[in-house]
Amino acid sequence: MMCRRYMHLIFYLIFLGAALIIYFIQSGMLKVKKSTLAHRLSPEQSKISSLTELPRPNVSCQGAELRKFVPYEMDNILERRAKEYKQHQLRRKTNADIIIASANSPLQYPITGFRVAPLKKRLIPGLALQTQGRSLTANKREVYKVSLSVKSGVLSVEDLLDGDQVEGQGQSELTISSSSLTQLNDLLSRVTYTSTIYHIRTSDLVSFTFEDHKAMFPIMIRRPSVPVLYDPGKDINSQVTIITKTFLRYKELNVLIQSIRKFYPNIKIIVADDSLNPEPVSGNNIEHYIMPPAQGWFAGRNLAVSQLTTKYFLWVDDDFVFLNETRIESFVEIMEALPELDVLGGEVSGDQFYFVLEYDEGDESDGGCLRRIRGFHQPLPGYDGCFLVDGVVNYFLARTDAVRSVGFDPFLKRVAHTDGLCYGTED
């Protein structure tokens, strides 16, 4: 009897664990609606057109409904999550939209912007054979025949019917023939590419041929990233954490904390401390992290950033003081309006310090040349007194996920402000 009860208990725990796993997986899923490919040509049959919406595969969550799992006390979290995901998409958006080359030759195909996940299949948009206004119309063919080939994947035509003339289905070389140009283009509109080599950042090259006409276009193979979303909550305390690094300056640190609490009594403060003889730092909603002695400025920054749970953080030096004019909300307002920004600097004692970095690549032996220049790239449109730059003063609001993706070099202990910024200028 005891053995049977023990087995029942094990079965119940396994079932409960599986249910929890399914719950967490379903809670993190995003419902992706199938988008329609809309390719429009101008009346002048422009040579290049852009497709801003790409076809997406259907995603099914097997009837799961996220709303059923949201506790009532988390009011409006679905709306906040939708807003955060929209901003995430804007931040990750690139200019690599699908661009179709419309009949520079009779062949129409995507010039750039077509992406496929490793080992996944996707419809190739925009494939067609165009004959309007060309000699092909006057000399009507008995058979239209096109060929496509790839190197690191296979090609197929979806939903083949009896009588469709397709050779090489599911192989690296595909040939499509038809006596009807309309039918040929219908088959081309259903050509798919499947990646067969697992590599998260590579590409393939498609060769597209009709008679003496040949075109080539790339397929980017990239593993899609999982969005990192933070719940912004309902006030500044849920959006921003203030972080600082201190070393042997507890008097100045306490003045800073008191000035913060004057204007933001409930906002979280994180202190990274590598003092030789640490002293306690206490107070409401303060996290004090003791480091090994004299680890340095950037090691402390990395520690503080690693403990963040908010979308943004405000970096301040430990000898700063908040004033009546200090408004973190103004920072957040700009960052929310411009999701492509990663860091937004402010003024300290009336000084709006900023600079740009210029890097000239050199050869393998001598390396490149990095210059720091006082100035800006250009004004930030719509915001007077704001400029697009590469470096700012040590009083800035930053996106947590952006800074975590770059980090700071702990080898640099004291003077390293420029170095910390130059690594983040590429993306």
C-alpha positions in Angstrom: 0.0 0.0 0.0 2.8 2.4 0.9 4.5 1.6 -2.4 1.4 2.3 -4.4 0.9 5.7 -2.6 4.5 6.5 -3.3 4.1 5.8 -7.0 0.9 7.9 -7.1 2.8 10.7 -5.5 5.6 10.5 -8.0 3.1 10.5 -10.9 1.3 13.5 -9.5 4.6 15.5 -9.1 5.6 14.6 -12.7 2.2 15.7 -14.0 2.4 18.9 -12.0 5.9 19.7 -13.3 4.8 19.1 -16.9 1.8 21.3 -16.5 4.0 24.1 -15.1 6.4 23.8 -18.0 3.6 24.0 -20.5 2.3 27.1 -18.7 5.6 28.9 -18.8 6.2 28.0 -22.4 2.7 29.1 -23.5 2.9 32.3 -21.4 6.0 33.4 -23.3 4.6 32.7 -26.8 3.6 35.4 -29.1 0.7 35.1 -31.4 1.9 35.8 -34.9 -0.7 36.6 -37.5 -0.1 35.6 -41.1 0.8 38.7 -43.0 0.0 39.1 -46.7 2.7 39.9 -49.3 1.7 43.1 -51.1 3.8 43.8 -54.0 2.8 46.9 -56.0 4.4 48.3 -59.1 4.0 51.9 -60.1 2.3 52.7 -63.4 5.7 53.3 -64.9 6.8 49.8 -63.9 9.6 51.0 -61.6 12.7 49.0 -61.6 12.9 48.6 -57.8 10.1 48.2 -55.3 10.0 47.4 -51.6 8.1 44.9 -49.6 7.8 46.0 -46.0 5.6 43.1 -44.9 7.1 39.6 -45.3 5.1 36.4 -45.3 5.2 34.7 -42.0 4.4 31.0 -41.2 1.3 30.3 -39.2 1.9 29.8 -35.5 -0.5 27.8 -33.4 -0.4 27.7 -29.6 -2.8 24.8 -29.6 -5.7 26.8 -28.1 -3.7 28.4 -25.3 -5.0 31.7 -24.1 -2.6 34.0 -22.3 -5.4 36.0 -20.7 -6.6 33.1 -18.6 -3.3 33.0 -16.8 -2.9 36.7 -16.0 -3.7 37.4 -12.3 -6.2 40.1 -11.7 -3.7 42.1 -9.6 -1.5 42.5 -12.7 -3.9 45.0 -14.3 -3.2 46.2 -17.8 -0.1 44.0 -18.2 -1.3 42.7 -21.6 -1.5 46.2 -22.9 1.9 47.1 -21.5 3.4 43.9 -23.0 1.9 44.7 -26.4 3.4 48.2 -26.3 6.8 46.8 -25.2 6.8 44.2 -28.0 6.0 46.9 -30.6 8.9 49.0 -29.4 11.2 45.9 -29.5 10.2 45.4 -33.1 11.0 49.0 -33.9 14.4 48.7 -32.2 15.3 45.5 -34.1 14.0 46.7 -37.4 16.7 47.2 -40.1 16.6 48.7 -43.6 16.9 45.2 -45.0 13.3 45.1 -46.3 12.6 42.9 -49.2 13.4 44.7 -52.4 12.2 43.3 -55.7 14.1 43.8 -59.0 11.2 44.3 -61.4 12.2 43.1 -64.9 15.6 44.7 -65.4 15.8 41.5 -67.3 12.6 39.4 -67.7 13.4 37.9 -64.3 11.9 39.4 -61.2 13.3 38.4 -57.8 14.2 39.8 -54.3 17.4 41.8 -54.4 17.9 41.8 -50.7 16.1 41.4 -47.4 15.0 37.7 -47.6 15.8 35.8 -44.5 15.4 32.2 -43.4 16.0 30.6 -40.0 18.5 27.7 -39.9 17.0 24.4 -41.0 13.6 26.1 -41.7 11.5 26.6 -44.8 10.2 29.9 -46.2 8.4 31.1 -49.3 10.7 33.1 -51.6 8.8 36.3 -52.4 8.6 38.1 -55.7 9.7 35.4 -58.1 8.2 36.0 -61.6 8.9 36.1 -65.3 7.9 39.4 -66.8 7.3 39.7 -70.6 5.2 42.9 -70.9 6.7 45.3 -73.4 9.5 42.9 -74.3 10.3 40.8 -77.3 9.1 37.8 -75.4 5.5 38.8 -76.0 6.0 39.1 -79.8 7.7 35.8 -80.0 5.4 33.6 -77.9 7.1 30.5 -76.7 5.7 27.0 -76.8 7.2 26.4 -73.4 8.5 28.8 -70.8 11.3 27.2 -68.7 13.2 28.7 -65.7 15.8 27.2 -63.4 16.8 28.0 -59.9 19.7 26.6 -57.9 21.2 27.0 -54.4 24.3 25.8 -52.6 23.3 25.3 -48.9 19.6 24.3 -49.1 16.9 22.8 -51.2 14.1 24.3 -53.3 10.5 23.1 -53.7 7.2 24.2 -55.1 4.3 24.1 -52.6 1.0 22.4 -53.4 2.0 20.7 -56.7 -0.9 19.5 -58.8 -1.0 16.7 -61.4 0.4 18.1 -64.7 2.7 20.7 -63.1 6.0 20.4 -64.8 8.6 20.6 -62.0 11.9 18.8 -61.9 14.2 18.6 -58.9 11.5 19.0 -56.2 13.3 19.0 -52.8 16.7 19.3 -54.3 19.3 22.1 -54.8 18.4 22.6 -58.4 14.8 23.2 -59.5 13.4 23.5 -63.0 9.9 24.8 -63.8 8.3 24.6 -67.2 4.9 25.6 -68.6 3.3 26.5 -71.9 1.4 29.2 -70.0 3.2 32.2 -68.6 0.4 32.7 -66.1 0.8 29.2 -64.8 4.6 29.5 -64.7 4.3 32.6 -62.5 1.8 30.9 -60.3 4.3 28.1 -59.7 7.1 30.6 -59.1 5.0 32.3 -56.5 5.0 29.0 -54.5 8.7 28.3 -54.6 10.2 27.7 -51.1 13.7 27.6 -49.8 14.7 25.2 -47.0 18.0 25.7 -45.1 19.8 22.4 -44.7 22.9 23.4 -42.8 22.6 24.6 -39.2 24.5 27.9 -38.9 23.0 30.9 -37.1 24.7 33.5 -39.2 25.5 32.6 -42.8 24.0 33.1 -46.3 23.2 31.3 -49.5 23.2 32.4 -53.1 20.3 31.7 -55.5 20.9 31.4 -59.3 17.8 32.2 -61.3 17.9 31.5 -65.0 15.7 31.9 -68.1 17.2 31.2 -71.5 20.2 33.6 -71.8 19.1 35.7 -68.8 20.6 35.0 -65.4 20.3 36.6 -62.0 21.7 35.9 -58.6 20.3 37.1 -55.2 21.3 36.3 -51.6 19.4 34.5 -48.9 20.4 35.6 -45.4 20.2 32.7 -42.9 19.8 34.0 -39.4 18.4 32.6 -36.2 15.6 34.9 -34.9 16.2 36.3 -31.5 13.8 36.0 -28.6 12.5 39.4 -27.6 13.6 40.8 -24.2 10.7 42.6 -22.8 10.4 44.5 -19.5 7.1 45.4 -17.8 7.3 49.2 -17.6 4.6 49.3 -14.9 2.6 52.4 -14.2 5.2 54.9 -12.9 8.8 55.9 -13.0 9.7 53.5 -10.1 8.8 50.5 -12.4 10.7 51.9 -15.4 14.0 53.1 -14.0 16.7 51.9 -11.5 19.4 54.3 -10.4 22.9 52.7 -10.3 26.3 54.0 -9.1 29.7 52.7 -8.2 31.5 53.9 -5.1 35.0 53.7 -3.7 35.9 55.2 -0.3 33.4 58.0 -0.8 30.6 57.2 1.7 30.0 60.8 2.6 29.4 61.8 -1.0 27.4 58.7 -1.6 25.0 59.5 1.3 24.5 63.0 0.0 23.6 61.6 -3.4 21.1 59.1 -1.8 19.5 61.9 0.2 19.1 64.1 -2.8 17.6 61.2 -4.8 15.1 60.4 -2.0 14.0 64.1 -1.9 12.6 63.7 -5.4 12.2 60.0 -5.9 11.4 58.4 -2.5 10.6 54.9 -3.8 12.9 54.4 -6.8 15.4 51.5 -6.5 19.0 52.4 -6.0 21.8 49.9 -6.7 25.3 50.6 -5.3 28.4 48.6 -6.3 31.1 49.1 -3.7 34.7 48.0 -4.0 36.0 50.0 -1.0 38.9 48.6 1.0 36.9 48.7 4.3 33.2 48.6 3.3 30.7 50.5 5.4 27.0 49.7 5.5 24.7 51.6 3.2 21.1 51.3 4.3 17.8 52.8 3.3 14.5 52.1 1.6 14.8 50.1 -1.7 18.6 50.3 -1.7 20.7 47.3 -2.8 24.3 47.5 -1.7 26.7 45.0 -3.3 30.1 44.5 -1.7 32.9 43.7 -4.2 36.4 42.5 -3.6 38.6 45.6 -2.9 39.7 47.9 -5.7 38.2 46.0 -8.6 37.6 49.2 -10.6 35.0 51.3 -12.2 33.9 49.0 -15.0 33.8 45.9 -12.9 31.4 47.8 -10.6 29.3 48.9 -13.6 29.0 45.3 -14.8 27.9 44.2 -11.4 25.3 46.9 -11.0 23.9 46.3 -14.5 23.7 42.6 -13.9 21.2 43.1 -11.1 18.8 45.3 -13.0 15.2 44.3 -13.5 13.9 47.5 -15.1 13.8 48.5 -18.7 16.0 51.5 -18.1 18.8 52.5 -15.7 20.1 55.9 -14.8 23.8 56.0 -14.2 25.2 58.6 -11.8 28.6 59.1 -10.2 28.6 58.8 -6.4 29.4 62.4 -5.9 26.5 63.8 -7.9 23.5 65.6 -6.3 20.0 65.7 -7.7 18.5 69.2 -8.1 15.0 70.6 -8.6 15.6 70.5 -12.4 16.5 66.8 -12.3 13.6 65.0 -14.1 14.2 61.4 -15.0 10.7 61.4 -16.6 12.0 63.7 -19.4 14.7 61.1 -20.2 12.1 58.3 -20.3 9.7 60.3 -22.5 12.4 60.7 -25.2 13.6 57.1 -25.0 10.0 55.8 -25.3 9.4 58.1 -28.3 12.6 57.0 -30.0 13.1 53.3 -29.4 16.2 53.2 -31.7 18.2 55.2 -29.0 20.3 53.2 -26.5 21.7 55.9 -24.3 20.5 59.5 -23.5 22.9 61.8 -21.7 22.1 64.9 -19.6 23.8 67.9 -18.2 26.0 68.0 -15.1 26.6 71.5 -13.5 25.4 73.0 -16.8 27.9 71.1 -18.9 26.4 69.0 -21.7 29.6 67.1 -22.5 29.5 64.9 -25.6 31.7 63.7 -28.4 31.8 61.5 -31.6 34.2 58.7 -32.4 35.8 58.2 -35.8 37.5 55.0 -36.7 39.6 54.5 -39.8 40.4 50.8 -40.5 44.1 50.2 -41.1 46.1 47.2 -42.3 46.8 44.0 -40.3 50.1 45.2 -39.0 49.5 48.8 -37.9 45.8 48.6 -37.1 43.3 51.4 -37.3 43.0 54.9 -36.0 40.4 55.9 -33.5 39.7 59.6 -32.9 37.6 61.3 -30.3 36.2 64.6 -31.5 34.2 67.1 -29.5 31.0 67.6 -31.5 27.9 65.7 -32.7 26.8 63.9 -35.8 23.6 65.9 -36.2 20.7 67.4 -34.2 18.1 65.0 -32.9 15.0 65.8 -35.0 12.1 67.2 -33.0 14.1 67.7 -29.8 15.8 71.1 -29.4 19.2 70.9 -27.6 19.5 67.2 -28.2 22.1 65.7 -30.6 23.1 62.3 -32.0 26.6 61.5 -30.5 28.8 58.5 -29.6 29.7 59.6 -26.0 28.0 61.5 -23.2 28.7 62.6 -19.7 28.5 60.2 -16.7 24.9 61.1 -16.2 22.8 59.1 -18.6 19.7 57.0 -19.0 20.3 53.7 -20.9 18.4 50.7 -22.0 19.2 47.7 -19.9 19.2 45.1 -22.7 21.3 47.3 -25.0 24.1 47.8 -22.4 24.0 44.2 -21.3 24.7 43.1 -24.9 27.9 45.1 -24.9 29.1 45.4 -21.3 32.2 47.0 -19.9 35.8 45.8 -19.9 36.8 45.1 -16.2 40.4 45.3 -17.1 40.0 49.1 -17.2 39.7 50.3 -13.6 39.7 54.1 -13.5 39.8 56.1 -16.8 37.8 54.2 -19.4 34.7 56.2 -20.5 35.6 56.4 -24.2 36.5 52.7 -24.3 33.2 51.7 -22.8 31.3 53.5 -25.5 33.3 52.6 -28.6 32.4 48.9 -28.4 28.7 49.8 -28.7 28.9 52.0 -31.8 28.8 49.1 -34.3 25.2 48.0 -33.9 
